Each structure stands twice: as C-alpha cells, then as structure tokens.
Amino acid sequence: MITINLVPQARRRRRTQLTREDKTLIFVVVAVLLVLAATYAYTYEAVTQKKNHLADLNTQISALANEQKLLDLNRSLAQRSLSMESNIAAAVKLQINTNQMLDDLAKDLPKACLLTQANLTVLTGSIDISASSAQFVDLVRFFSALSSDPKFKDVHISGYQVPYTTGIATQGPQPQATMNLTVTWVGGGTNG
C-alpha cells in the first residue's frame, strides 16, 4: 500500500521529540515523588512502631498500677495490723490498771457496804463511786479508809443520803444510806 500525503509539509502532524530539558524535568519530578513516597513510608512505619510501643507501655503501666494498688492495700493492712497490736497492748495495760483500781477499792470497802455504781476513767485515774449500806457509819468508814489510803488522792464526797426511819420495823426492802464519792487513783504510779 502506498500512501500519498496530500497535506502540505507544514500542516503535517509533527511528532514531538522530548528535549533534554524536558527529560531532566521529568526525571527530577519522578525522583522527588519517589523521595516523598519513601519518606511517607518511613514515617508511617515509625509512627506505627511508636504506637505499638506506646500500647505496650500503657499495658505495662496498667499492670504496674494494679500491682501498686495491691501494694497500697498490703501497706494499709500492715498499718492496721500494727495499730491493732499497739491498741491491744494499750488495752491490756488499761485492763490491768482497771483491775488494780478495783482491787484497791475492794480492799478499802467495808463488808457492810455495797458499790452500786463505779465510773472509772483509767487514763486519768478518776473514779466516781456510788456506795450504799444499811448504816451510814459504814459509808463514813469507807470514806475514811479511802482518804487514808496512799493509793488514792482527792477523795471528796459529792453527795449523800441518809434515810429517815421511824423506828417501826417495816416489811420489804429496808431503806439504804447512799454516798457518792469522787476519787483519783494513783496506785500504779502511772496516773499521779
């Protein structure tokens, strides 16, 4: 087949040839795009690694936080236990002092008297006593015995009551004489 070109030479479609500057420009653009793609891939990989490392650290932190809670609970229980031990020792000491107070009171109490109420404050050694007896003289003996006992100080009568009797024997409970005393115990030497 033979082709004949009837279009003049100027109008003929020209095949464009790339110039050297065009080739250089295309090469530079492709190189820049490759550098940008490589930079993006490197940055993406670094960010992914940092995220994974951060997730691992957060997991470790939460595990350590749980261990810290256990350690805090253990410390709290240990402090409570230590406090209980010291409270038990103090309670035993207070009980011993209470027993000594009551023993010292019982030594001075006449057999005809009856303690109806005793309010003890062991730390200060103060005692509020209510005693009763059929004879008021027995209560006076009790007051006198406490006043002369070196294990007690500041013995005061805060109130007393002597029943009125007509001398006629009545049936039922006999009226009792009562006396209220305030005393400070110094028997153990720890309070005075």
C-alpha positions as CSV (number, residue, x, y, z in Angstrom):
1,M,0.0,0.0,0.0
2,I,1.2,3.3,-1.0
3,T,0.3,6.4,0.9
4,I,0.3,9.7,-0.6
5,N,0.4,12.8,1.5
6,L,-1.7,15.5,0.1
7,V,-1.4,17.8,3.1
8,P,1.5,20.2,2.8
9,Q,4.5,19.6,4.9
10,A,3.7,22.4,7.4
11,R,0.4,21.0,8.2
12,R,1.5,17.5,8.8
13,R,1.3,16.3,12.3
14,R,4.5,16.6,13.9
15,R,5.8,14.0,16.1
16,T,7.2,15.8,19.1
17,Q,10.5,14.8,20.4
18,L,11.3,15.4,24.1
19,T,14.1,17.8,24.6
20,R,16.8,17.3,27.0
21,E,15.4,19.9,29.5
22,D,12.0,18.1,29.4
23,K,13.7,14.8,30.2
24,T,15.6,16.3,33.0
25,L,12.4,17.9,34.4
26,I,10.5,14.6,34.2
27,F,13.4,12.8,35.9
28,V,13.5,15.4,38.7
29,V,9.7,15.2,39.3
30,V,9.8,11.4,39.4
31,A,12.8,11.5,41.8
32,V,11.0,14.0,44.1
33,L,7.9,11.8,44.0
34,L,10.0,8.7,44.9
35,V,11.7,10.6,47.7
36,L,8.3,11.7,49.0
37,A,6.9,8.2,48.8
38,A,9.9,6.8,50.6
39,T,9.7,9.5,53.3
40,Y,6.0,8.8,53.8
41,A,6.6,5.0,54.0
42,Y,9.4,5.5,56.6
43,T,7.3,8.0,58.6
44,Y,4.3,5.7,58.5
45,E,6.4,2.8,59.7
46,A,8.0,4.9,62.5
47,V,4.6,6.1,63.7
48,T,3.2,2.5,63.7
49,Q,6.2,1.3,65.7
50,K,5.8,4.2,68.2
51,K,2.0,3.4,68.5
52,N,2.8,-0.3,69.2
53,H,5.5,0.7,71.7
54,L,3.1,3.2,73.4
55,A,0.4,0.5,73.6
56,D,2.9,-1.9,75.2
57,L,3.9,0.8,77.7
58,N,0.3,1.5,78.6
59,T,-0.3,-2.2,79.2
60,Q,2.8,-2.3,81.4
61,I,1.6,0.8,83.3
62,S,-1.8,-0.6,83.9
63,A,-0.2,-3.8,85.2
64,L,2.0,-1.8,87.5
65,A,-0.9,0.3,88.6
66,N,-2.7,-2.9,89.7
67,E,0.4,-4.1,91.5
68,Q,0.7,-0.6,93.1
69,K,-3.0,-1.0,94.3
70,L,-2.1,-4.3,95.8
71,L,1.0,-2.9,97.5
72,D,-1.0,0.0,98.9
73,L,-3.7,-2.4,100.2
74,N,-0.9,-4.5,101.7
75,R,0.6,-1.4,103.4
76,S,-2.7,-0.3,104.7
77,L,-3.4,-3.8,106.1
78,A,0.0,-3.9,107.7
79,Q,-0.5,-0.4,109.3
80,R,-3.9,-1.5,110.6
81,S,-2.4,-4.7,112.0
82,L,0.4,-2.7,113.7
83,S,-2.2,-0.3,115.1
84,M,-4.2,-3.2,116.3
85,E,-1.2,-4.7,118.0
86,S,-0.4,-1.4,119.8
87,N,-4.1,-1.0,120.7
88,I,-4.2,-4.5,122.1
89,A,-1.1,-3.8,124.2
90,A,-2.6,-0.5,125.4
91,A,-6.0,-2.2,126.1
92,V,-4.2,-4.9,128.2
93,K,-2.4,-2.2,130.1
94,L,-5.7,-0.4,130.7
95,Q,-7.3,-3.6,131.8
96,I,-4.5,-4.3,134.2
97,N,-4.9,-0.7,135.6
98,T,-8.7,-1.2,135.9
99,N,-8.2,-4.4,137.7
100,Q,-5.8,-2.8,140.1
101,M,-8.1,0.1,140.7
102,L,-11.0,-2.2,141.5
103,D,-8.7,-4.3,143.8
104,D,-7.6,-1.2,145.7
105,L,-11.2,-0.1,146.1
106,A,-12.3,-3.5,147.3
107,K,-9.5,-3.5,150.0
108,D,-11.0,-0.3,151.5
109,L,-14.6,-1.2,151.1
110,P,-16.2,-2.4,154.4
111,K,-18.2,-5.7,154.1
112,A,-21.4,-4.0,155.1
113,C,-21.1,-1.5,152.1
114,L,-22.1,-2.3,148.5
115,L,-20.8,-0.5,145.5
116,T,-23.8,0.4,143.4
117,Q,-22.0,2.2,140.7
118,A,-18.4,3.0,139.7
119,N,-17.4,5.1,136.7
120,L,-13.7,4.6,136.0
121,T,-11.6,6.8,133.8
122,V,-8.4,4.7,133.6
123,L,-6.2,7.1,131.8
124,T,-6.7,9.9,134.4
125,G,-7.3,7.6,137.3
126,S,-10.5,9.4,138.3
127,I,-13.3,7.3,139.8
128,D,-16.9,8.3,140.6
129,I,-18.4,5.9,143.1
130,S,-21.8,5.3,144.5
131,A,-22.0,3.1,147.5
132,S,-24.9,2.1,149.8
133,S,-25.2,0.5,153.2
134,A,-27.8,-0.1,155.8
135,Q,-25.8,2.0,158.3
136,F,-24.4,5.4,157.3
137,V,-21.5,4.9,159.6
138,D,-20.2,2.2,157.3
139,L,-20.1,4.7,154.4
140,V,-18.2,7.1,156.6
141,R,-15.7,4.3,157.4
142,F,-15.3,3.7,153.6
143,F,-14.7,7.4,153.0
144,S,-12.1,7.5,155.8
145,A,-10.4,4.3,154.5
146,L,-10.1,5.9,151.0
147,S,-8.8,9.2,152.4
148,S,-6.1,7.5,154.4
149,D,-5.1,5.1,151.6
150,P,-1.9,6.3,149.8
151,K,-3.2,4.8,146.5
152,F,-6.0,7.4,146.4
153,K,-6.0,11.1,146.5
154,D,-8.5,14.0,146.2
155,V,-11.2,12.0,147.9
156,H,-14.4,14.1,148.0
157,I,-18.0,13.4,148.9
158,S,-20.1,14.7,146.1
159,G,-23.4,13.7,147.7
160,Y,-25.0,11.5,150.3
161,Q,-28.4,10.4,151.5
162,V,-29.5,9.1,154.9
163,P,-32.9,7.6,155.1
164,Y,-35.4,8.7,157.7
165,T,-36.6,5.8,159.8
166,T,-39.4,5.9,162.4
167,G,-38.0,3.0,164.3
168,I,-41.0,0.8,163.4
169,A,-40.0,-2.3,161.6
170,T,-41.4,-2.4,158.1
171,Q,-41.6,-5.3,155.8
172,G,-39.9,-5.3,152.4
173,P,-36.6,-3.7,151.5
174,Q,-35.0,-1.6,154.2
175,P,-34.0,2.0,153.1
176,Q,-30.3,2.3,152.5
177,A,-27.9,5.1,153.2
178,T,-26.0,6.2,150.0
179,M,-22.9,8.2,149.4
180,N,-21.4,9.5,146.2
181,L,-17.6,9.9,146.1
182,T,-15.1,11.3,143.7
183,V,-11.6,9.8,143.9
184,T,-8.4,9.9,142.0
185,W,-6.4,6.7,141.9
186,V,-2.6,6.9,141.9
187,G,-2.0,3.3,143.0
188,G,0.1,2.2,140.0
189,G,2.2,5.3,140.0
190,T,1.2,5.9,136.3
191,N,-1.6,8.4,136.9
192,G,-0.3,10.8,139.6
